[in-house]
Amino acid sequence: MQRTLLPQKQAAPFTAVQQQRPGRRCAVSVRAVAAVEAPASTAGKVEELPLMLRALKGESVERPPVWMMRQAGRYMKVYQELCKKHTTFRERSENVDIAQQGGRIMPALCSRWMAARGWALRQGVVEVSLQPWRAFQPDGVILFSDILTPIAGMNIPFDITAGKGPVIFDPIRTMDQVKAVTPLVPQESVPFVGEALTQLRQEVGSQSTVLGFVGAPFTLATYIVEGGMSKNYTHIKKLMFSEPLVLHGLLQKLADSVVTYIKYQGIGGLGLKSAGQGYEESLVLLAGKQAAVTADAGAQAVQIFDSWAANLSPMDFDVFAGPYLHYIIKEAKEQCPDLPIILYISGSGALLERMAACNPDIISLCNTVDMTEGIARCGSQFAYQGNMDPGVLFGSHETIEARVIDTVQKAKAAGVRHVMNLGHGVMQGTPEDHVRHFFEVAKTVHQRLPRE
């Protein structure tokens, strides 16, 4: 039976009242190792958690961890060179390793077999995700992907074209179309995501935190209903106010699949059988009765992007976005209790208290919000991420340093756990040297702060 968050006649209001949770500061307990039966070579060996996870747990760390939204991609010369060989975004983002042989794309297993024989092949998701890691050594390595990636596995065909962006071939605007949307089975439709996360964990070890990410239902629905990018969101707003049950039906299906996708990313795809299966039950290998499962296979944190939710009035956010975010985070935390969940909404100044009401582990503040004010409005029980304006990266080294220090000082003064980041993704055309300076300053900020 399909679950629904809202009654059929009238949408229930989403009350943006912050729920105080005792002991929230250390609520995230991240496992170093989870094993059914540890292999002899690794038995008793527990690596130190990466800086970001230790900071989120509330441990004393000498500086805030730092990474950057959209840190892999178009501003990097090495990525631009890769794009010349592999011209479509989906080719680069939906193959773990890309190997050219007679014009064919080789699957991951074949790529690893060839790489073992000394052939340099890595040019897919893992390679692009690792490009900024090699260049800047951030404390977070985020999967190179797109929020729309899983929807093809829900019977929603799409493409991402150069110059135009996402294109939904058959925009969904009727109940019959909503009924045709199928549950996501990620190990069948996006196996490259789990494989890539596992490889990234192996590559960076305990030196960095591997992050996955998902799109929130409302933002996904804007693309699916509009048919692609939109300036005015005419079609989805028409649906909101003329056929709300159609939109709620779509949003609920998207919410259920997002929960499944978060769980899949959190275990790197190992042994995931069904949407209803619990986190612990999923920790089984695909083959071998006594083989071990270690927790080095999946994302160590997941960020939810509700990029377009700020286009809703607060009243409409309470109906069409907030309840689904709350549902996803609640379900994800029940099934993956040790997986930190980050919530980001672009342009979220009017929605901060509502973000807090969704109860994520980390609130990622956009650059339209002052760090001090954002923390005061949401509460000190959350960890915070952000929130330097990415435009600052076009400025001088001195300007970048001053803004990084200002952001860190404000979070420190508020006494919260903090992950240094931008308030939006790094912009195309940003000088790589300025990105490098941002990371250098952030990683030595404890030496630059005024002595107390």
C-alpha positions as CSV (number, residue, x, y, z in Angstrom):
1,M,0.0,0.0,0.0
2,Q,1.3,3.4,-1.0
3,R,2.1,5.6,2.0
4,T,1.0,9.2,2.0
5,L,2.0,12.1,4.2
6,L,-1.1,14.2,3.7
7,P,-4.9,13.6,3.8
8,Q,-6.7,13.6,0.5
9,K,-8.8,16.7,1.1
10,Q,-6.5,19.2,2.6
11,A,-2.8,19.3,3.1
12,A,-1.7,19.3,6.8
13,P,0.4,22.3,7.8
14,F,4.0,21.7,8.6
15,T,4.8,23.3,11.9
16,A,8.2,24.8,11.9
17,V,8.8,24.4,15.6
18,Q,12.4,23.4,16.4
19,Q,12.4,20.1,18.4
20,Q,15.1,20.3,21.1
21,R,16.9,17.0,21.5
22,P,19.0,16.5,24.6
23,G,22.5,15.5,23.8
24,R,22.2,16.4,20.1
25,R,25.7,17.8,20.1
26,C,27.2,14.2,20.1
27,A,24.2,12.5,18.6
28,V,26.2,11.3,15.5
29,S,28.1,8.2,16.5
30,V,30.1,7.0,13.5
31,R,31.4,3.5,13.4
32,A,35.0,3.0,12.4
33,V,34.4,-0.7,11.6
34,A,31.3,-2.9,11.4
35,A,32.0,-6.5,10.6
36,V,30.2,-9.8,10.5
37,E,33.5,-11.6,10.8
38,A,36.7,-9.6,10.4
39,P,39.4,-11.1,8.1
40,A,42.6,-12.1,9.7
41,S,44.6,-9.4,7.9
42,T,42.5,-6.6,9.4
43,A,41.3,-8.1,12.7
44,G,41.9,-5.7,15.6
45,K,42.9,-2.9,13.3
46,V,40.8,0.2,13.7
47,E,41.8,3.4,11.8
48,E,41.2,6.8,13.2
49,L,38.1,8.5,11.9
50,P,38.7,11.3,9.4
51,L,38.7,14.9,10.7
52,M,35.2,15.7,9.5
53,L,33.6,12.8,11.2
54,R,35.5,13.5,14.4
55,A,34.4,17.1,14.3
56,L,30.7,16.1,13.7
57,K,30.9,13.8,16.7
58,G,31.8,16.7,18.9
59,E,35.4,15.6,19.5
60,S,38.0,18.3,20.1
61,V,39.7,19.2,16.8
62,E,42.3,21.8,16.1
63,R,40.4,23.3,13.1
64,P,37.1,23.0,11.3
65,P,37.2,20.4,8.4
66,V,36.8,21.9,5.0
67,W,35.4,20.9,1.6
68,M,33.7,22.7,-1.2
69,M,30.3,22.2,-2.9
70,R,30.9,21.4,-6.7
71,Q,34.6,21.1,-5.9
72,A,34.9,18.6,-8.8
73,G,34.1,20.0,-12.2
74,R,34.2,22.7,-14.7
75,Y,36.6,25.2,-13.1
76,M,39.5,22.6,-13.1
77,K,41.7,22.3,-16.1
78,V,42.2,18.6,-15.6
79,Y,38.4,18.1,-15.8
80,Q,38.2,20.3,-18.9
81,E,40.7,18.0,-20.6
82,L,38.7,14.9,-19.6
83,C,35.6,16.5,-21.2
84,K,37.3,16.7,-24.5
85,K,37.7,12.9,-24.5
86,H,34.3,12.1,-22.9
87,T,31.9,14.7,-24.1
88,T,28.6,14.0,-22.3
89,F,28.0,14.6,-18.6
90,R,26.2,11.2,-18.2
91,E,29.2,9.4,-19.7
92,R,31.5,11.0,-17.2
93,S,29.1,10.6,-14.2
94,E,27.5,7.2,-14.8
95,N,30.6,5.1,-15.3
96,V,32.9,4.1,-12.5
97,D,35.9,3.9,-14.9
98,I,35.9,4.8,-18.6
99,A,38.2,2.9,-20.9
100,Q,38.3,3.4,-24.6
101,Q,38.9,0.4,-26.7
102,G,37.5,0.3,-30.1
103,G,35.1,3.2,-29.1
104,R,33.4,1.1,-26.4
105,I,33.0,2.0,-22.7
106,M,34.4,-0.8,-20.6
107,P,32.5,-1.8,-17.4
108,A,34.2,-1.3,-14.0
109,L,35.2,-5.0,-13.6
110,C,36.9,-5.0,-17.0
111,S,38.6,-1.7,-16.2
112,R,40.0,-3.1,-12.9
113,W,41.3,-6.2,-14.7
114,M,43.1,-4.1,-17.2
115,A,44.4,-1.6,-14.6
116,A,45.9,-4.5,-12.7
117,R,48.0,-5.2,-15.7
118,G,49.4,-1.6,-15.7
119,W,47.0,0.1,-18.0
120,A,46.0,3.5,-16.9
121,L,42.2,3.7,-17.4
122,R,40.5,5.6,-14.6
123,Q,38.5,8.4,-16.2
124,G,35.0,8.1,-14.9
125,V,33.2,9.0,-11.7
126,V,36.0,8.0,-9.4
127,E,38.6,9.9,-11.3
128,V,36.6,13.1,-11.5
129,S,35.7,12.8,-7.7
130,L,39.4,12.5,-6.9
131,Q,40.7,15.3,-9.0
132,P,40.1,18.0,-6.3
133,W,41.4,15.5,-3.7
134,R,44.7,15.2,-5.5
135,A,44.9,19.0,-6.1
136,F,43.8,20.4,-2.7
137,Q,43.4,17.6,-0.2
138,P,40.0,18.6,1.1
139,D,38.6,17.0,4.3
140,G,35.5,15.9,2.3
141,V,35.5,14.1,-1.1
142,I,32.0,14.2,-2.6
143,L,30.8,11.8,-5.3
144,F,30.7,13.3,-8.7
145,S,27.1,12.8,-9.9
146,D,23.8,14.6,-10.4
147,I,20.7,14.8,-8.3
148,L,18.7,13.4,-11.3
149,T,20.9,10.4,-11.7
150,P,18.5,7.9,-9.9
151,I,15.2,9.0,-11.6
152,A,15.9,6.9,-14.7
153,G,15.6,3.9,-12.4
154,M,12.1,5.2,-11.5
155,N,10.8,5.0,-15.1
156,I,11.5,8.7,-15.7
157,P,13.8,8.9,-18.7
158,F,16.0,12.0,-19.0
159,D,19.2,13.4,-20.4
160,I,21.6,16.2,-19.5
161,T,22.7,18.1,-22.6
162,A,25.5,20.6,-23.1
163,G,24.2,24.2,-22.9
164,K,20.6,23.2,-22.0
165,G,21.0,21.1,-18.9
166,P,18.5,18.4,-17.8
167,V,15.8,17.4,-20.2
168,I,12.9,15.2,-19.0
169,F,11.5,13.5,-22.1
170,D,8.0,13.1,-20.8
171,P,7.2,15.7,-18.1
172,I,4.9,14.3,-15.4
173,R,1.7,16.3,-14.9
174,T,-1.2,13.7,-14.5
175,M,-2.1,11.0,-12.0
176,D,-1.7,8.3,-14.6
177,Q,1.9,9.4,-15.2
178,V,2.5,9.4,-11.4
179,K,1.2,5.8,-11.2
180,A,3.7,4.8,-13.8
181,V,6.6,6.0,-11.6
182,T,8.3,2.9,-10.1
183,P,10.3,2.4,-6.9
184,L,14.0,2.9,-7.1
185,V,16.1,-0.3,-7.0
186,P,19.5,1.3,-7.0
187,Q,21.7,-1.8,-7.2
188,E,20.0,-2.5,-10.5
189,S,19.7,1.0,-12.0
190,V,22.7,2.9,-10.5
191,P,25.2,0.2,-9.5
192,F,28.0,2.5,-10.5
193,V,27.2,4.8,-7.5
194,G,27.8,2.1,-4.9
195,E,30.9,0.9,-6.7
196,A,32.3,4.4,-7.0
197,L,31.7,5.2,-3.3
198,T,33.5,2.0,-2.4
199,Q,36.5,2.8,-4.5
200,L,36.6,6.3,-3.1
201,R,36.7,5.0,0.4
202,Q,39.6,2.8,-0.6
203,E,41.4,5.6,-2.2
204,V,41.2,8.2,0.6
205,G,41.1,5.9,3.6
206,S,40.9,7.9,6.8
207,Q,42.5,11.0,5.3
208,S,39.1,12.4,4.1
209,T,35.4,11.8,4.5
210,V,33.5,10.4,1.5
211,L,30.2,12.2,0.9
212,G,27.2,11.1,-1.1
213,F,24.3,13.3,-2.0
214,V,20.6,13.2,-3.1
215,G,18.1,15.6,-4.4
216,A,15.0,16.4,-2.3
217,P,11.6,15.6,-3.6
218,F,10.4,19.1,-4.3
219,T,13.6,20.0,-6.3
220,L,13.5,16.7,-8.2
221,A,9.8,17.4,-8.9
222,T,10.5,20.8,-10.4
223,Y,12.6,19.2,-13.1
224,I,10.2,16.3,-13.6
225,V,7.1,18.5,-13.9
226,E,8.7,21.4,-15.8
227,G,10.6,19.2,-18.2
228,G,14.0,20.7,-17.3
229,M,15.3,24.0,-15.9
230,S,12.8,26.7,-15.2
231,K,12.8,30.4,-14.3
232,N,9.2,30.8,-13.2
233,Y,8.2,27.2,-12.2
234,T,4.9,27.7,-14.0
235,H,4.0,24.1,-14.5
236,I,4.7,22.9,-11.0
237,K,3.0,25.8,-9.4
238,K,0.0,25.2,-11.6
239,L,0.0,21.6,-10.4
240,M,0.4,22.7,-6.7
241,F,-2.7,24.8,-6.8
242,S,-4.9,23.1,-9.3
243,E,-4.1,19.4,-8.8
244,P,-2.3,19.1,-5.5
245,L,-3.0,15.4,-5.1
246,V,-1.1,14.7,-8.3
247,L,1.9,16.5,-7.0
248,H,1.7,14.9,-3.6
249,G,1.5,11.5,-5.2
250,L,4.7,12.3,-7.1
251,L,6.5,13.8,-4.1
252,Q,5.7,10.7,-1.9
253,K,7.1,8.3,-4.5
254,L,10.2,10.5,-4.8
255,A,10.6,10.6,-1.0
256,D,10.4,6.9,-0.6
257,S,13.0,6.4,-3.4
258,V,15.3,9.1,-1.8
259,V,15.3,7.1,1.5
260,T,16.3,4.0,-0.4
261,Y,19.0,5.9,-2.3
262,I,20.4,7.3,0.9
263,K,20.6,3.9,2.5
264,Y,22.2,2.5,-0.7
265,Q,24.9,5.2,-0.7
266,G,25.5,4.6,3.0
267,I,26.5,1.0,2.5
268,G,28.1,1.4,-0.9
269,G,25.5,-0.9,-2.4
270,L,26.6,-4.0,-0.5
271,G,23.8,-6.5,-0.3
272,L,20.9,-4.1,-0.6
273,K,17.9,-6.2,-1.4
274,S,14.8,-4.1,-0.9
275,A,13.5,-0.7,0.2
276,G,12.1,-2.1,3.4
277,Q,15.3,-3.9,4.5
278,G,17.1,-2.4,7.5
279,Y,20.6,-1.0,7.6
280,E,22.1,-3.9,9.7
281,E,20.3,-6.5,7.5
282,S,21.9,-4.9,4.4
283,L,25.4,-5.5,5.7
284,V,26.0,-8.8,3.9
285,L,28.2,-9.6,1.0
286,L,26.9,-10.5,-2.4
287,A,28.7,-13.8,-2.3
288,G,30.3,-16.0,0.4
289,K,28.7,-17.1,3.6
290,Q,31.5,-16.3,6.0
291,A,33.1,-13.3,4.3
292,A,33.5,-10.1,6.3
293,V,31.7,-6.8,5.7
294,T,33.7,-3.8,6.8
295,A,32.2,-0.3,7.0
296,D,34.6,1.0,4.3
297,A,32.2,0.5,1.5
298,G,29.9,3.6,1.3
299,A,29.4,7.3,1.9
300,Q,30.3,8.4,5.4
301,A,27.8,11.4,5.2
302,V,25.1,12.3,2.8
303,Q,23.9,15.8,1.8
304,I,20.3,16.5,0.8
305,F,20.0,19.3,-1.8
306,D,16.7,21.0,-2.0
307,S,18.1,23.6,-4.4
308,W,14.8,25.2,-5.5
309,A,12.7,25.0,-2.3
310,A,13.3,28.7,-1.6
311,N,11.1,29.4,-4.6
312,L,8.2,28.4,-2.4
313,S,6.6,30.8,0.1
314,P,7.1,29.6,3.7
315,M,3.4,28.6,3.7
316,D,3.8,26.4,0.7
317,F,7.1,25.0,1.9
318,D,5.2,23.7,4.9
319,V,3.0,21.7,2.5
320,F,5.1,20.7,-0.5
321,A,8.7,20.5,0.8
322,G,9.0,20.4,4.6
323,P,7.0,17.3,5.4
324,Y,8.9,15.3,2.8
325,L,12.3,16.5,4.0
326,H,11.3,15.6,7.6
327,Y,10.1,12.2,6.5
328,I,13.3,11.4,4.6
329,I,15.6,12.5,7.4
330,K,13.5,10.6,10.0
331,E,13.5,7.4,7.9
332,A,17.1,7.6,6.9
333,K,18.2,8.1,10.5
334,E,16.1,5.1,11.6
335,Q,17.6,2.9,9.0
336,C,21.2,4.4,9.0
337,P,21.6,5.8,12.5
338,D,25.3,6.4,12.1
339,L,25.1,8.3,8.8
340,P,25.3,12.1,9.3
341,I,22.7,13.9,7.2
342,I,23.4,17.4,5.9
343,L,20.5,19.6,4.6
344,Y,21.2,22.4,2.1
345,I,18.7,24.8,0.6
346,S,19.9,27.6,-1.7
347,G,18.6,31.1,-0.8
348,S,17.2,29.7,2.5
349,G,17.1,32.9,4.6
350,A,13.3,32.8,5.0
351,L,13.4,29.0,5.7
352,L,16.0,28.5,8.4
353,E,13.6,27.6,11.3
354,R,11.9,25.3,8.9
355,M,15.2,23.6,8.0
356,A,15.8,23.1,11.7
357,A,12.4,21.6,12.1
358,C,13.3,18.9,9.5
359,N,15.9,17.8,12.1
360,P,19.1,17.1,10.1
361,D,22.4,16.5,11.8
362,I,24.1,19.4,9.9
363,I,22.5,22.6,8.6
364,S,24.3,23.9,5.5
365,L,23.9,27.6,5.4
366,C,23.8,29.4,2.1
367,N,25.8,32.6,1.6
368,T,22.6,34.8,1.9
369,V,22.6,34.1,5.6
370,D,24.9,35.5,8.2
371,M,26.6,32.6,10.1
372,T,25.9,34.2,13.5
373,E,22.3,34.9,12.7
374,G,21.7,31.5,11.2
375,I,23.0,29.7,14.3
376,A,20.9,31.9,16.6
377,R,17.7,31.2,14.6
378,C,18.3,27.4,14.3
379,G,19.9,26.6,17.6
380,S,23.3,25.4,18.8
381,Q,22.4,21.7,19.0
382,F,23.0,21.3,15.2
383,A,26.3,21.2,13.4
384,Y,26.7,23.8,10.7
385,Q,28.3,23.9,7.3
386,G,29.3,26.9,5.1
387,N,29.0,29.5,4.2
388,M,31.4,31.8,2.3
389,D,30.1,33.4,-0.8
390,P,31.7,31.6,-3.8
391,G,32.1,34.9,-5.5
392,V,34.8,35.8,-3.0
393,L,37.0,33.2,-4.8
394,F,37.3,35.8,-7.6
395,G,38.9,38.2,-5.2
396,S,42.4,38.6,-3.9
397,H,44.2,36.1,-1.7
398,E,43.9,38.6,1.1
399,T,40.1,38.9,0.7
400,I,39.7,35.1,0.6
401,E,41.7,34.8,3.8
402,A,39.7,37.5,5.6
403,R,36.4,35.9,4.7
404,V,37.5,32.4,5.7
405,I,38.7,33.7,9.0
406,D,35.5,35.7,9.5
407,T,33.3,32.6,8.9
408,V,35.3,30.3,11.2
409,Q,35.4,32.9,13.9
410,K,31.6,33.3,13.9
411,A,31.0,29.6,14.1
412,K,33.6,29.3,16.9
413,A,32.1,32.2,18.8
414,A,28.7,30.4,18.7
415,G,30.2,27.2,20.1
416,V,28.9,24.9,17.4
417,R,30.5,22.1,15.4
418,H,31.4,23.6,12.1
419,V,32.4,22.4,8.6
420,M,34.0,25.1,6.5
421,N,32.4,25.3,3.0
422,L,31.0,27.8,0.5
423,G,27.4,28.9,0.7
424,H,26.8,27.6,-2.8
425,G,28.8,25.6,-5.4
426,V,32.1,26.9,-6.7
427,M,31.4,28.9,-9.9
428,Q,32.6,28.1,-13.4
429,G,35.6,30.3,-14.2
430,T,36.9,30.4,-10.7
431,P,40.8,30.5,-10.7
432,E,42.2,27.2,-9.5
433,D,44.9,29.1,-7.7
434,H,42.2,30.9,-5.6
435,V,40.5,27.6,-4.8
436,R,43.9,26.3,-3.7
437,H,44.4,29.4,-1.5
438,F,41.0,28.9,0.1
439,F,41.9,25.4,1.1
440,E,45.4,26.4,2.4
441,V,43.8,29.2,4.5
442,A,41.0,26.9,5.8
443,K,43.5,24.1,6.7
444,T,45.8,26.5,8.7
445,V,43.0,28.8,10.0
446,H,43.8,27.8,13.6
447,Q,47.2,29.4,13.2
448,R,45.7,32.5,11.7
449,L,43.0,33.3,14.3
450,P,43.8,36.0,16.8
451,R,45.1,34.7,20.1
452,E,42.5,34.6,22.8
